[in-house]
Structures are given as C-alpha cells and as structure tokens.
Amino acid sequence: MTTATPADPTEGSLVNEARRHALLDRDAASTDDQSAAQPPPSLQPHEAVWPAWSLERPEDLARYLRRDVFQSRVHLPEWGAGDNLSRAKAVYDAIKRGGKDDPPIRYAFERDVLIDGAQVIRTPMEVLAYPRNGTCLDLALVLAAGMQFAGLPVSVLLVESGSGMERHALVAVRVDAAESDWWPTSSADTVVWPAPPPRFLRAVDDDPEGPGRIRVIDPNGLAVDLDTSPVVGLDTDFAAAVASGAEYVRTWAWRLGLVPGATVTPFRPADAPESNPLAALFNTSQASLTPLQFLRPEYRSVPFRRRAEETILESLAEAALESGSTQIVVVHGLGGSGKTRLALQVADTLAKQGWYAGSLPKGAAGVEWLAQVVTPLCVVVDYAEGRVGGPNTPSDLRQLLRALRARRPGLPTVLILTARQLTGGWREELTNVLTDYRSVFGVRELALPAAHTQSRDIYRSAYVVAREARLATGDSVGPAEPSSTPIAGPRWTTLDFVLLGWLAAATEGTLPQSKSSLYDTALEHEGNYWAGEYRNVRGDGGRTPRKPPRDRLLLAGAATTLVQAGEDDVDATLAHLPVLESNADERDATGQVLIQCVGGGESVAVRPDPVGDHLVLTRLGTAKRSKLLKLLTTRKRDWTRALTTLNRAGQNDFEAAVTAITSLLTARKKRWPIALDLALTQGGPTLAVLERDVRSDSPSLPLAAVSDAIPLTEFLSTPLGALVDEARLRQLRSKAAAVPAQAGADDSGSDSDLGAGPKDEAELLERLMHRRRLLGDRTGALAAIEEAVTLRRALAQAAPAVHTPDLAMSLNNLSVQRCENGDRPGALAAIEEAVTLYRALAQAAPAVYTPTSRCR
C-alpha cells in the first residue's frame, strides 16, 4: 500500500504540486545557467524510449507491459499446463521466487517523480534484476506482463482511498475460459474502464478456490518490507494476495481499469546489461578467510563503529532525497584510515532503506544503463584519483558521471568517491568533466582522520573476533580480553589498530611498535598460511619440502600485486620470476595458492592496500631488484599498472617508491607520457621522479615534448610545467653561449639549426610567464615577460617587418602582468606602446590586423 500524500489537483499527479514545481523550477534554472554550453555527445534520451506516464492518457499504461523481458528474466515451468487459475498462481510464484541468486524484490520508496505531471515508472529490468525494487504500480505492470505471457485475460486496475490521498495498483485475471462481451480478449486497441463494468465486482472472489470468475491480485505481496513506510500486504503467498486484492477493489474507489490491446506497441527501454553494473558492497562468503582477508573492508569481519563522518554522509543522502538532487562527496585520507569501509557501510545502510547501492567495478561495463534507473542511487567509487582519466582517455568514473547527468531530474543520487589525497590534478579534472557534461552537481570534500576516535575499542573488537575465529578452528587462544594496550605512533591508522588486534590474538610476544614491523609481522603470518595451503595444493604424497617456500610465495604475491594481475595473467606474471621460470609445476602450484588466498576480486593482489604496498616495496622496490622489476613490466599494460601501484605505495615509503619508479622509467624511457599523466593527476613519487630528472644537470626526459604535453590551463597544483620550461631555458641559454657571437645576428634573430637564438628565448620566456602566472607567481611571471620584451624589442629594431607583431603581443602581456603586480602606470605605458604598434600594423595591412565583428 502506498504512503499517504497530500491531495493533488492535477489529474495524474502522484506527489504534491509544490514539490513538482520545485523540481521543475530547479531543472529549468540549471538549464538556463548552462545554456551556452554544448551538450555532451550521444546522451541517451531515456524519457523518449521509456516515457513517464500520465492519467490523461490512461491507455498508454498498457505500453509498459513487456512480455519479452518477463520471459528472459523469470523461469516459469510448465506455464502452459493447467487451468487459468493454476497458471496465474504459477506466474505469481515465479516472480516472487526469482532466480537462484536473486534477492527478494523490495517495496520501493514512495517518493514518486513527476515530469510535467506524469509519473516515472521503473523498467521491468529494474524490478526483476537490478536492483529488484518496485512500487505497487511497477509490480503490477510486471505481474500483468507475466499473466499476458501465460496467455491469461488480464487487466490493470487503479483504485484510490476515500480521501483520494492514496492510490494503489492491482492486477485482475479472468480465471474462466468463457468469452465475455464486457471483457474483450482479442480487442486490437486497449480498452479503458473509467468505472467498473456492471458484472465485474460481482465476479470477484477473495478465495483462489472459490467459484468467482475474477481474481484481483495485490502485487504488493511480491515484495518484502523495508521498514521505511507503513505498507501492508507485503511478502504474502498467492492466496493472501488474492484476498487483499478483493478487499481493495471492494472498499476503495475505482479510478480506472484497462485491458491491454492485442496490437499495442510497447515502449522499449534501453537495453539492460547482462550483469549488474554495480558490484556487491560486501563479500558474504567467509568460509575460509586468510589472515589478511580478515582485514579487508569488503569482508567486514570487525564490527563497524559509528563515526561522525558517517552521520555527515547520511545527511547528504537525506538531502538528496528531499530535493531530488545529486550529491557528490570525496572522502579522503591516508590508506588504512577507513575510507572504503565507511563508504561501503553508508551505502549498505542506504541499500537497506531501498536505495540501489553498489560499488563501481573497474571497467564499468553497462554503466550507461544507470541513466534510466528510477530508484534512488548510491554508488561508491574507490581510489577515485586513479579513475577520472583525461579527455582523450575515457575512464569508468567519467562514464559514470555522464550516465548520472543523463538521469531524469528529481532522481536522488549519492556518489561517494574515496581518495588518498586531493593533491595532483585529478580533482581539477573531475571539475572539468562535470563542466563538460553541463553538470550542476557540486562536489563536497570530507577529510577522514588517520585513525578512528575509538581506535582502542576497534583494537579490542579485532582481538575478540580474531580470537573467536582461532577458537573455531581449534587453534590455541589467549585470554578473552587483550592483556595490554598497543603502543601506536601519530600516523597509525584505523587499519593498523585492526591489524594489531588480530596479531595480539595470534601471537604471545610483544606487539610491533612501528608500522614497518607491523606489516612485516602480518606478512610473516600470511606467508605461513600460504605455505600451509601450498602443502594442500601440492598433495604429492609427502614429497613437498618440509619447509614450504614461504619467501618464494611472498615474492610471487608481490609480483602479482605489483602488476594487479588477473587470474588469467597469474601464470604469465610468475613466469618472469627466475625461480619459477623453468618449473611449470611449481609455477602452477604457486599460482593456485595465490588465486585461492588473495584472489576473488578484480586482481590477484595482496590487500588491504597498505599491506600489499609494503610487500611490493620490500620485495621489489630495492635497487638490486631493478632487473626483476624490468622483467615483470615488459608489457605496457603491466608497466602502467606497476607504476600506479608504486605511486600509491609511496605513502608507506616515499623514497623506496621513488627508487622503484626511477627503475621503471630508466628501463622504458619512451613510456614517459604515461608517467607524466599519472604525475599530473595524482602527484606522489612519480611527480617527484620527474621533477628530480628535470632539475638535474642532464635531464633524460624530452623536455620540449613534455612541455607540450602539460596543459597551460589545467593542473594548477603542480609546478612541473614551470620546472620543465625553466630547464629548457637553461639549456637554450647554455647552447647560445656555446655558439659564435655572430649566431643569431641575422635578420631573423634566430639560428634555425641550433634553435638557440633570441627569438626562441623570447618565445620560451613567454611560455614560462604563463606557467608562473598559473601557479600564482606574479613576480616571476613579470620577470619572464620583461625579459621577453627586451629580446623582442632588439629583434624588432633589427628587423621591424618580421618582429614588430611579436613585440606588440609581448607588450600586451607585459601590461597585464604589470597590472597584476600593482603597477598601473607601467601597465598603461606598455599597452599604449602596444596599441601604437598595432595601429601602424593595421594601417599597413588592414586585412591582417584589423579585427572584424559580426552580429550574431
């Protein structure tokens, strides 16, 4: 049953008029604000293929019946057998039962969305597949389509309470086989009943086994309760649904009924993806967790403790519901601070309230389909700084934002992005993406402290859970409560306290007192577990070495973690390890252990990430491992993934990450554009490696190409562009000083072979001016343009016909920079000189230098 809403004078409105106008006004305002922007390309107009429905066109309701979707999603065994009543029950039971792995259908939010007074209806795939939510009308349309597929005479009914404040949808089925003049079974057009036919109510029976010719079914019985609204008649069997439907049709006022026509052309929604575009929030399979899997947020082994940031995120979700808006928030903090667990916890809370919630997997297959989802939507995007991409490198986050922009107005959305830092240019690029898509979404930022305010309690909870797990497997255990409080440093994270609690339950010795030793100890325990699994995998009658190769297994885990290998790539990755290269059996056994112990996700990698990053740096990040690092990253894809992993690992040991990244770049110098892109968007040790190279006496990077690749208008948070152009300027001046004095003394002012003349220097100085200006270095920008003007003035004196236009341009820039530095008289003098030069140029060549304007 629907929640009560205020009466609406507009026929067909299912929410109050004030809210409808607010939504329409908000969307109109956003359109006016962005009227000059170009729309994003190829956006799917979902309202055109699956439009909203209005009571002003009641016959259109029949066009939402999609028998083909019912057939593809619902298994209806032997539907052709039996009489009409048994077939109707079979359809009802099949929808309610769902597929083998389908969760129950949930009764949806009662916050209907209107477009010009018409109600938005969920597509059948949203009801039957992702996320399996529906209102009474959504459920009734799916149920009616199923009855049609089973060949049953069906009608969709709308009734309303006496006050008119509530409406309800029902499905009526004729269970007799006789023809009826008042219920046509083969009419080409849809038949609308503005009032119940004279014989209709008398033929309704509230007992499935009774003699009546009509059964009215309450579709609410197909769904389960979310405890979010006072809904009755949920989660019932067929008999109860029939009894409930009969009561509604007899006690509530008739609004309309319709019998679908035989030749109705159904609406066609956008094709749904074969699998859910959003991944499950938590992993429910915890039969045999490895020690480190115990710590991963998706297994939620340790109970979550509420924190203030959770309340903030829930408040944003409530704001999205109330205003029908999109809320985007970036939760940022150190790796291990609890960002992912917090985001998943909030999304899970919303899912229990009826939201369509999940995390965005890498690749984002089918994400465009989210544009037409009506259910309130919550998406978690982990490691967002690596998933924005650039204008020419589309990413899954970019695709998601495009889909969200294409959603109908008034549909609540919460997008939770997690990131380790806000530095680098990824945050600016995120803003650029939203601007490109004409988006009016605002982005909030929520900083997460390194450790939870109740870290000691989290330590205790981890200890208790780990102790119970050991007790269940027959391992020796310590006391019921931890005997001591761990000593923690200032940068210890929530994850570290969980890890300490787990170690306290697993060992009797002194707990580690540094993060490095903490991760080493955890990996030692993990390696022991892998070694035990290695014995099981080998199963070779005792021929396995007495001490399984734990160190070799950890090295193999570091290799797959480095390149984020998928399960199909594990063998090829391990083949690069000298100890496994020529031993296929050993390589296969090692691969099986890794897949079993650290697989099950998007890659076979050691997680949580801070622990996996530590393993990578300690096993592969040293200078003596540079040869192995080169072997593991021969393929461009593996090299790119390794660079990303090492850049992230810089949080643990910045200099070790710098050493490893330097080895990568030294081995594959032509891949510098990939490193540059990562440095500009994420900063970190990759940026440090590039900056150190640029500052060196003999940079290995192609500085001109690097400069061209760094935009002059974006990524304002990094000085790399200015450093590159300053290095180029040093090289140019060094080159110029080494040539004879007559070089550059010709009319052109430039030696084209050397590229070291005053014209080249002036151009580079102007470029450097722009770099410094974008960084906020006004003094440095002024110094650069003043040098450029001096050079161009000398060139113009020697060859005025060639260099006067450049001088005029530089004087204009000089005027701007003087003004920004507070020198208004100097700015005026510079622009007056520029105007004088431009006026002379326009007189000599008006077609070239006289600007034209055109009325538009």
Secondary structure, DSSP 4 states (H G I P E B T S, - for coil): -PPP----SSTT--S-HHHHHHHHHHHHHHHHHTTTSPPPTT---HHHHS--B-TTSGGGGGGG--HHHHHHH---TTTTSS-HHHHHHHHHHHHHH--TTPPPPEEPPS---EETTEE----HHHHHTSS-EE-HHHHHHHHHHHHHHTT--EEEEEEE-TTSS-EEEEEEEE-S-S--SSS-SS-SSPEEESS--TTHHHHB-SSTTSS-SEEEE-GGGGSB--SSS---S-S--HHHHHHHHHHHHHHSEEEEEEE--TT-----PPPPPSS-SSB-SS----TT--TTGGG-GGG--SPP---HHHHHHHHHHHHHHHHT-EEEEEEE--TTSSHHHHHHHHHHHHHHTT-EEEE--TT-TTGGGGGG--S-EEEEESSGGGS--BTTB--HHHHHHHHHHTSPTT--EEEEEEES-S-SSHHHHHHHHHHHTT----EEEEE--SS-TTHHHHHHHHHHHHHHHHHHTT-----SS-SSPPP--TT--HHHHHHHHHHHHH-SSPPP-SHHHHHHHHHHHHHHHHHHHHHHHH-STT-S-SS--HHHHHHHHHHHHHTT--GGGHHHHHTTSTTTTT-HHHHHHHHHHHHHHH-SSSSS--SSHHHHHHHHHHHH-SGGGHHHHHHHT-SHHHHHHHHHHHHHHTTT-HHHHHHHHHHHHHH-GGGHHHHHHHHHHH-HHHHHHHHHHHHSSS--S-HHHHHHHS-SSS-TT--HHHHHHHHHHHHHHHHHHTS-TTTT-STTSS-TTTT-SHHHHHHHHHHHHHHHHHTT-HHHHHHHHHHHHHHHHHHHHH-HHHHHHHHHHHHHHHHHHHHHTT-HHHHHHHHHHHHHHHHHHHHH-HHHHS------
